[in-house]
């Protein structure tokens, strides 16, 4: 409260209006607090009831308003957080609540706490075009309109006591050093003039010293920018070769655009000519891909006849003019005509087999014609029933674990089918029982090697 006036007071009453020259009864207040209304020629009166003690105001946020009775003030309790003070209209009290949405006043009286200058009304300002700007003009409380600027122009401040305008901002020198936490600083070293960049293709990189940039000169055509690893500079060079595929031109790359080679047909071959990678068209049926030698292209054609290997693997399609069999064998080895067949039962190396009517090969037995004649000799160590294995049809065979022949003269060296399944015997032990089948299947070479050459003409003993 301010210093109280010594003028007499009329408790609870205050003139609603004042006549010129009338006595003004007020409670004095400290300078600076302004009366709500002014009385002509009078001092600034304030109703004594504004004393919080007289109103019994006790809580922060309570409101004093004029009640229904003349010259009577009452207190409105504190409202709920976020409520607004609402007018009840003529002859009604104010209250806390949510205000109804209403159109804002188009014009305002200067000095109010919630006034907006009428100049903000676009109609009053004469705003007609999208992009116009409203700004404060030189005169106090005066708004003016800035016409639409040209595309790309910036809104420029004219400084103190000057209007804004559209234009191109004047270039300014950028900060040469960085300020910690700055939002738009760029080190002066990025200026190409400061770095001494003069040639297209030069590279800027961080050098060893802190906050230092350096320039890498232009590399040679085709070089790659290589990392030197931690604490080392970058450089130009050839990258370390890695797994890759052919490139269409130049050095190898990690990609092969087949569309560039026009390799669109199954069976085409990608090949290197003297200058580039190209697609070799599909060759004719059964042609071979032939090398042209050093400095020449590959091509499709018939390969020239060459000297043939002296030994062959069973199942090969090669043809030879001379077949030279080699009796100098290692254990379980063979030299001769070999074949792949399906067996009907489990067999082991050295077993002799006949062809059954099921199309599979079974162990031979000279006791009857139904299990004869011997046609092949097993070469694989083991072949399971109904599996395919390697057999000998004609040639030399060695088996140190199975054979222990006694070489003799003439017919003593002949070999016959045996009455024990899958076995053969020397002439001295050939079958002798009635109904037994006699079939010569080869002859002894030495104690461990035979020459297998089965004759299909048999004799039956009676």
Secondary structure, DSSP 8 states (H G I E B T S, - for coil): -----SS---TT---SS--TT---------TT---SS--TTS-----GGGSHHHHT--STT-EEEE-SSTT-EEEE----TT-EEE---TT---EEE--------SS--TT-TT---GGGSHHHHT--STT-EEEE-SSTT-EEEE----TT-EEE---TTS--EEE--------SS--TT-SS---GGGSHHHHT--STT-EEEE-SSTT-EEEE----TT-EEE---TT---EEE-----S-B--SSSS-BS---HHHHT--STT-EEEE-SSSEEEE----TT-EEE---TTS--EEE--------SS--TT-----S---------TT-EEEEEEEEEBSS-EETT-EEEE-TTS-EEE--TT-GGG----EEE-SSEE-TT-EEEEEEEEEEE-TTT------SGGGGEEEE-SSTT-EEEGGG---STT-EE-EEEEESSSSEEEE------EE--
